[in-house]
């Protein structure tokens, strides 16, 4: 297997560098803005701008890749990501940061689309599930590294912004160096949000509300940590514990959903995350309890998105999955753009603990909706996919799921 996957090493290295830089930049801006006295409401809008750019990039990235090819599109995205990172060091204006965050989101979704479509093309057919698992493992590892890089230089200086720019530039090297042929980017059959809602309402709601809580956590989790007086090293540890929880619990929660009605498991995970968020409201000042609870919260909250994806795939025809995943990601992105903006307002009015109180309320709404759907309709499906750990990413990554790849291959043979 290692021999077959060796050609993908260059692409995975690029993923590692990109996500480490992106993870560092998001946390750095939150902490630096908080220390500079920028209100949580304003920082929430700044962080929301990233997801707005990400959504725009899901529409502009694929046409760009088809027009100029994977390597040139990657070079354009890397240049924009580097320029945006350095631009943050030139000003502390939150409105300038918002514009730069939008550019970062647009650039990064283009970069992810290049890498994921290339992985899809080069992954050995017999090992596509393993490639997806490795890819998601690299994502989580890189996110954890990005949080720890917060400690290597002063928060108030320019060095950390330069480090983000260096990582973005270096990600271009393995992509430009590879001798792997550039693939054709697939064009999914359109599948609108209204159709997704009709066929898988629990999955659609899970996408939107998991976007609210995860967008709010990534955008304002470091701000809440800074507002309760944590040092940069402690903020890095706080965020890293949530990521480690996500890495540890996604798989067992997903395997549980393979054996039971996925909606029941989704409701159970959502309720568990809500209860842990409520406990965090009262324990943010307690070092050990805070880390234990955020580990558990991250583990359950990170599992919401992939379980909802798996439920969506259970409900749809395989030929529709790629198109539906674009609508699914759009719902997630809209929620993620809304989450930091709402959370920032709540934190300014009620304090940093309001961030987790808001997460608890959102997750309880998701739990109540799924329980209501369970009363209306059973969950009988013709065939079930096997759960795969997954983070919010581009629609292209779904092609690595073996069931989707099999259907794509069948369609091409016809």
Secondary structure as a PSIPRED ss2 file (coil, helix, strand):
# PSIPRED VFORMAT (PSIPRED V4.0)

   1 X C   1.000  0.000  0.000
   2 X H   0.000  1.000  0.000
   3 X H   0.000  1.000  0.000
   4 X H   0.000  1.000  0.000
   5 X H   0.000  1.000  0.000
   6 X H   0.000  1.000  0.000
   7 X H   0.000  1.000  0.000
   8 X H   0.000  1.000  0.000
   9 X H   0.000  1.000  0.000
  10 X H   0.000  1.000  0.000
  11 X H   0.000  1.000  0.000
  12 X H   0.000  1.000  0.000
  13 X H   0.000  1.000  0.000
  14 X H   0.000  1.000  0.000
  15 X H   0.000  1.000  0.000
  16 X H   0.000  1.000  0.000
  17 X H   0.000  1.000  0.000
  18 X H   0.000  1.000  0.000
  19 X H   0.000  1.000  0.000
  20 X H   0.000  1.000  0.000
  21 X H   0.000  1.000  0.000
  22 X H   0.000  1.000  0.000
  23 X H   0.000  1.000  0.000
  24 X H   0.000  1.000  0.000
  25 X H   0.000  1.000  0.000
  26 X H   0.000  1.000  0.000
  27 X H   0.000  1.000  0.000
  28 X H   0.000  1.000  0.000
  29 X H   0.000  1.000  0.000
  30 X H   0.000  1.000  0.000
  31 X H   0.000  1.000  0.000
  32 X H   0.000  1.000  0.000
  33 X H   0.000  1.000  0.000
  34 X H   0.000  1.000  0.000
  35 X H   0.000  1.000  0.000
  36 X C   1.000  0.000  0.000
  37 X C   1.000  0.000  0.000
  38 X C   1.000  0.000  0.000
  39 X C   1.000  0.000  0.000
  40 X H   0.000  1.000  0.000
  41 X H   0.000  1.000  0.000
  42 X H   0.000  1.000  0.000
  43 X H   0.000  1.000  0.000
  44 X H   0.000  1.000  0.000
  45 X H   0.000  1.000  0.000
  46 X H   0.000  1.000  0.000
  47 X H   0.000  1.000  0.000
  48 X H   0.000  1.000  0.000
  49 X H   0.000  1.000  0.000
  50 X H   0.000  1.000  0.000
  51 X H   0.000  1.000  0.000
  52 X H   0.000  1.000  0.000
  53 X H   0.000  1.000  0.000
  54 X H   0.000  1.000  0.000
  55 X H   0.000  1.000  0.000
  56 X H   0.000  1.000  0.000
  57 X H   0.000  1.000  0.000
  58 X H   0.000  1.000  0.000
  59 X H   0.000  1.000  0.000
  60 X H   0.000  1.000  0.000
  61 X H   0.000  1.000  0.000
  62 X H   0.000  1.000  0.000
  63 X H   0.000  1.000  0.000
  64 X H   0.000  1.000  0.000
  65 X H   0.000  1.000  0.000
  66 X H   0.000  1.000  0.000
  67 X H   0.000  1.000  0.000
  68 X H   0.000  1.000  0.000
  69 X C   1.000  0.000  0.000
  70 X H   0.000  1.000  0.000
  71 X H   0.000  1.000  0.000
  72 X H   0.000  1.000  0.000
  73 X H   0.000  1.000  0.000
  74 X H   0.000  1.000  0.000
  75 X H   0.000  1.000  0.000
  76 X H   0.000  1.000  0.000
  77 X H   0.000  1.000  0.000
  78 X H   0.000  1.000  0.000
  79 X H   0.000  1.000  0.000
  80 X H   0.000  1.000  0.000
  81 X H   0.000  1.000  0.000
  82 X H   0.000  1.000  0.000
  83 X H   0.000  1.000  0.000
  84 X H   0.000  1.000  0.000
  85 X H   0.000  1.000  0.000
  86 X H   0.000  1.000  0.000
  87 X H   0.000  1.000  0.000
  88 X H   0.000  1.000  0.000
  89 X H   0.000  1.000  0.000
  90 X H   0.000  1.000  0.000
  91 X C   1.000  0.000  0.000
  92 X C   1.000  0.000  0.000
  93 X C   1.000  0.000  0.000
  94 X H   0.000  1.000  0.000
  95 X H   0.000  1.000  0.000
  96 X H   0.000  1.000  0.000
  97 X H   0.000  1.000  0.000
  98 X H   0.000  1.000  0.000
  99 X H   0.000  1.000  0.000
 100 X H   0.000  1.000  0.000
 101 X H   0.000  1.000  0.000
 102 X H   0.000  1.000  0.000
 103 X H   0.000  1.000  0.000
 104 X H   0.000  1.000  0.000
 105 X H   0.000  1.000  0.000
 106 X H   0.000  1.000  0.000
 107 X H   0.000  1.000  0.000
 108 X H   0.000  1.000  0.000
 109 X H   0.000  1.000  0.000
 110 X H   0.000  1.000  0.000
 111 X H   0.000  1.000  0.000
 112 X H   0.000  1.000  0.000
 113 X H   0.000  1.000  0.000
 114 X H   0.000  1.000  0.000
 115 X H   0.000  1.000  0.000
 116 X H   0.000  1.000  0.000
 117 X H   0.000  1.000  0.000
 118 X H   0.000  1.000  0.000
 119 X H   0.000  1.000  0.000
 120 X H   0.000  1.000  0.000
 121 X H   0.000  1.000  0.000
 122 X H   0.000  1.000  0.000
 123 X C   1.000  0.000  0.000
 124 X C   1.000  0.000  0.000
 125 X H   0.000  1.000  0.000
 126 X H   0.000  1.000  0.000
 127 X H   0.000  1.000  0.000
 128 X H   0.000  1.000  0.000
 129 X H   0.000  1.000  0.000
 130 X H   0.000  1.000  0.000
 131 X H   0.000  1.000  0.000
 132 X H   0.000  1.000  0.000
 133 X H   0.000  1.000  0.000
 134 X H   0.000  1.000  0.000
 135 X H   0.000  1.000  0.000
 136 X H   0.000  1.000  0.000
 137 X H   0.000  1.000  0.000
 138 X H   0.000  1.000  0.000
 139 X H   0.000  1.000  0.000
 140 X H   0.000  1.000  0.000
 141 X H   0.000  1.000  0.000
 142 X H   0.000  1.000  0.000
 143 X H   0.000  1.000  0.000
 144 X H   0.000  1.000  0.000
 145 X H   0.000  1.000  0.000
 146 X H   0.000  1.000  0.000
 147 X H   0.000  1.000  0.000
 148 X H   0.000  1.000  0.000
 149 X H   0.000  1.000  0.000
 150 X H   0.000  1.000  0.000
 151 X H   0.000  1.000  0.000
 152 X C   1.000  0.000  0.000
 153 X C   1.000  0.000  0.000
 154 X C   1.000  0.000  0.000
 155 X C   1.000  0.000  0.000
 156 X C   1.000  0.000  0.000
 157 X C   1.000  0.000  0.000
 158 X C   1.000  0.000  0.000
 159 X H   0.000  1.000  0.000
 160 X H   0.000  1.000  0.000
 161 X H   0.000  1.000  0.000
 162 X H   0.000  1.000  0.000
 163 X H   0.000  1.000  0.000
 164 X H   0.000  1.000  0.000
 165 X H   0.000  1.000  0.000
 166 X H   0.000  1.000  0.000
 167 X H   0.000  1.000  0.000
 168 X H   0.000  1.000  0.000
 169 X H   0.000  1.000  0.000
 170 X H   0.000  1.000  0.000
 171 X H   0.000  1.000  0.000
 172 X H   0.000  1.000  0.000
 173 X H   0.000  1.000  0.000
 174 X H   0.000  1.000  0.000
 175 X H   0.000  1.000  0.000
 176 X H   0.000  1.000  0.000
 177 X H   0.000  1.000  0.000
 178 X C   1.000  0.000  0.000
 179 X C   1.000  0.000  0.000
 180 X C   1.000  0.000  0.000
 181 X C   1.000  0.000  0.000
 182 X C   1.000  0.000  0.000
 183 X C   1.000  0.000  0.000
 184 X C   1.000  0.000  0.000
 185 X C   1.000  0.000  0.000
 186 X C   1.000  0.000  0.000
 187 X C   1.000  0.000  0.000
 188 X C   1.000  0.000  0.000
 189 X C   1.000  0.000  0.000
 190 X C   1.000  0.000  0.000
 191 X C   1.000  0.000  0.000
 192 X C   1.000  0.000  0.000
 193 X H   0.000  1.000  0.000
 194 X H   0.000  1.000  0.000
 195 X H   0.000  1.000  0.000
 196 X H   0.000  1.000  0.000
 197 X H   0.000  1.000  0.000
 198 X H   0.000  1.000  0.000
 199 X H   0.000  1.000  0.000
 200 X C   1.000  0.000  0.000
 201 X H   0.000  1.000  0.000
 202 X H   0.000  1.000  0.000
 203 X H   0.000  1.000  0.000
 204 X H   0.000  1.000  0.000
 205 X H   0.000  1.000  0.000
 206 X H   0.000  1.000  0.000
 207 X H   0.000  1.000  0.000
 208 X H   0.000  1.000  0.000
 209 X H   0.000  1.000  0.000
 210 X H   0.000  1.000  0.000
 211 X H   0.000  1.000  0.000
 212 X H   0.000  1.000  0.000
 213 X H   0.000  1.000  0.000
 214 X H   0.000  1.000  0.000
 215 X H   0.000  1.000  0.000
 216 X H   0.000  1.000  0.000
 217 X H   0.000  1.000  0.000
 218 X H   0.000  1.000  0.000
 219 X H   0.000  1.000  0.000
 220 X H   0.000  1.000  0.000
 221 X H   0.000  1.000  0.000
 222 X H   0.000  1.000  0.000
 223 X H   0.000  1.000  0.000
 224 X H   0.000  1.000  0.000
 225 X H   0.000  1.000  0.000
 226 X H   0.000  1.000  0.000
 227 X H   0.000  1.000  0.000
 228 X C   1.000  0.000  0.000
 229 X C   1.000  0.000  0.000
 230 X C   1.000  0.000  0.000
 231 X C   1.000  0.000  0.000
 232 X H   0.000  1.000  0.000
 233 X H   0.000  1.000  0.000
 234 X H   0.000  1.000  0.000
 235 X H   0.000  1.000  0.000
 236 X H   0.000  1.000  0.000
 237 X H   0.000  1.000  0.000
 238 X H   0.000  1.000  0.000
 239 X H   0.000  1.000  0.000
 240 X H   0.000  1.000  0.000
 241 X H   0.000  1.000  0.000
 242 X H   0.000  1.000  0.000
 243 X H   0.000  1.000  0.000
 244 X H   0.000  1.000  0.000
 245 X H   0.000  1.000  0.000
 246 X H   0.000  1.000  0.000
 247 X H   0.000  1.000  0.000
 248 X H   0.000  1.000  0.000
 249 X H   0.000  1.000  0.000
 250 X H   0.000  1.000  0.000
 251 X H   0.000  1.000  0.000
 252 X H   0.000  1.000  0.000
 253 X H   0.000  1.000  0.000
 254 X H   0.000  1.000  0.000
 255 X H   0.000  1.000  0.000
 256 X H   0.000  1.000  0.000
 257 X H   0.000  1.000  0.000
 258 X H   0.000  1.000  0.000
 259 X H   0.000  1.000  0.000
 260 X C   1.000  0.000  0.000
 261 X C   1.000  0.000  0.000
 262 X H   0.000  1.000  0.000
 263 X H   0.000  1.000  0.000
 264 X H   0.000  1.000  0.000
 265 X H   0.000  1.000  0.000
 266 X H   0.000  1.000  0.000
 267 X H   0.000  1.000  0.000
 268 X H   0.000  1.000  0.000
 269 X H   0.000  1.000  0.000
 270 X H   0.000  1.000  0.000
 271 X H   0.000  1.000  0.000
 272 X H   0.000  1.000  0.000
 273 X H   0.000  1.000  0.000
 274 X H   0.000  1.000  0.000
 275 X H   0.000  1.000  0.000
 276 X H   0.000  1.000  0.000
 277 X H   0.000  1.000  0.000
 278 X H   0.000  1.000  0.000
 279 X H   0.000  1.000  0.000
 280 X H   0.000  1.000  0.000
 281 X H   0.000  1.000  0.000
 282 X H   0.000  1.000  0.000
 283 X H   0.000  1.000  0.000
 284 X C   1.000  0.000  0.000
 285 X C   1.000  0.000  0.000
 286 X C   1.000  0.000  0.000
 287 X H   0.000  1.000  0.000
 288 X H   0.000  1.000  0.000
 289 X H   0.000  1.000  0.000
 290 X H   0.000  1.000  0.000
 291 X H   0.000  1.000  0.000
 292 X H   0.000  1.000  0.000
 293 X H   0.000  1.000  0.000
 294 X H   0.000  1.000  0.000
 295 X H   0.000  1.000  0.000
 296 X H   0.000  1.000  0.000
 297 X H   0.000  1.000  0.000
 298 X H   0.000  1.000  0.000
 299 X H   0.000  1.000  0.000
 300 X H   0.000  1.000  0.000
 301 X H   0.000  1.000  0.000
 302 X H   0.000  1.000  0.000
 303 X H   0.000  1.000  0.000
 304 X H   0.000  1.000  0.000
 305 X H   0.000  1.000  0.000
 306 X H   0.000  1.000  0.000
 307 X H   0.000  1.000  0.000
 308 X H   0.000  1.000  0.000
 309 X H   0.000  1.000  0.000
 310 X H   0.000  1.000  0.000
 311 X H   0.000  1.000  0.000
 312 X H   0.000  1.000  0.000
 313 X H   0.000  1.000  0.000
 314 X H   0.000  1.000  0.000
 315 X H   0.000  1.000  0.000
 316 X C   1.000  0.000  0.000
 317 X C   1.000  0.000  0.000
 318 X H   0.000  1.000  0.000
 319 X H   0.000  1.000  0.000
 320 X H   0.000  1.000  0.000
 321 X H   0.000  1.000  0.000
 322 X H   0.000  1.000  0.000
 323 X H   0.000  1.000  0.000
 324 X H   0.000  1.000  0.000
 325 X H   0.000  1.000  0.000
 326 X H   0.000  1.000  0.000
 327 X H   0.000  1.000  0.000
 328 X H   0.000  1.000  0.000
 329 X H   0.000  1.000  0.000
 330 X H   0.000  1.000  0.000
 331 X H   0.000  1.000  0.000
 332 X H   0.000  1.000  0.000
 333 X H   0.000  1.000  0.000
 334 X H   0.000  1.000  0.000
 335 X H   0.000  1.000  0.000
 336 X H   0.000  1.000  0.000
 337 X H   0.000  1.000  0.000
 338 X H   0.000  1.000  0.000
 339 X H   0.000  1.000  0.000
 340 X H   0.000  1.000  0.000
 341 X H   0.000  1.000  0.000
 342 X H   0.000  1.000  0.000
 343 X H   0.000  1.000  0.000
 344 X H   0.000  1.000  0.000
 345 X H   0.000  1.000  0.000
 346 X H   0.000  1.000  0.000
 347 X H   0.000  1.000  0.000
 348 X H   0.000  1.000  0.000
 349 X H   0.000  1.000  0.000
 350 X H   0.000  1.000  0.000
 351 X C   1.000  0.000  0.000
 352 X C   1.000  0.000  0.000
 353 X C   1.000  0.000  0.000
 354 X H   0.000  1.000  0.000
 355 X H   0.000  1.000  0.000
 356 X H   0.000  1.000  0.000
 357 X H   0.000  1.000  0.000
 358 X H   0.000  1.000  0.000
 359 X H   0.000  1.000  0.000
 360 X H   0.000  1.000  0.000
 361 X H   0.000  1.000  0.000
 362 X H   0.000  1.000  0.000
 363 X H   0.000  1.000  0.000
 364 X H   0.000  1.000  0.000
 365 X H   0.000  1.000  0.000
 366 X H   0.000  1.000  0.000
 367 X H   0.000  1.000  0.000
 368 X H   0.000  1.000  0.000
 369 X H   0.000  1.000  0.000
 370 X H   0.000  1.000  0.000
 371 X H   0.000  1.000  0.000
 372 X H   0.000  1.000  0.000
 373 X H   0.000  1.000  0.000
 374 X H   0.000  1.000  0.000
 375 X H   0.000  1.000  0.000
 376 X H   0.000  1.000  0.000
 377 X C   1.000  0.000  0.000
 378 X C   1.000  0.000  0.000
 379 X C   1.000  0.000  0.000
 380 X C   1.000  0.000  0.000
 381 X C   1.000  0.000  0.000
 382 X C   1.000  0.000  0.000
 383 X C   1.000  0.000  0.000
 384 X C   1.000  0.000  0.000
 385 X C   1.000  0.000  0.000
 386 X C   1.000  0.000  0.000
 387 X C   1.000  0.000  0.000
 388 X C   1.000  0.000  0.000
 389 X C   1.000  0.000  0.000
 390 X C   1.000  0.000  0.000
 391 X C   1.000  0.000  0.000
 392 X C   1.000  0.000  0.000
 393 X C   1.000  0.000  0.000
 394 X C   1.000  0.000  0.000
 395 X H   0.000  1.000  0.000
 396 X H   0.000  1.000  0.000
 397 X H   0.000  1.000  0.000
 398 X H   0.000  1.000  0.000
 399 X H   0.000  1.000  0.000
 400 X H   0.000  1.000  0.000
 401 X C   1.000  0.000  0.000
 402 X H   0.000  1.000  0.000
 403 X H   0.000  1.000  0.000
 404 X H   0.000  1.000  0.000
 405 X H   0.000  1.000  0.000
 406 X H   0.000  1.000  0.000
 407 X H   0.000  1.000  0.000
 408 X H   0.000  1.000  0.000
 409 X H   0.000  1.000  0.000
 410 X H   0.000  1.000  0.000
 411 X H   0.000  1.000  0.000
 412 X H   0.000  1.000  0.000
 413 X H   0.000  1.000  0.000
 414 X C   1.000  0.000  0.000
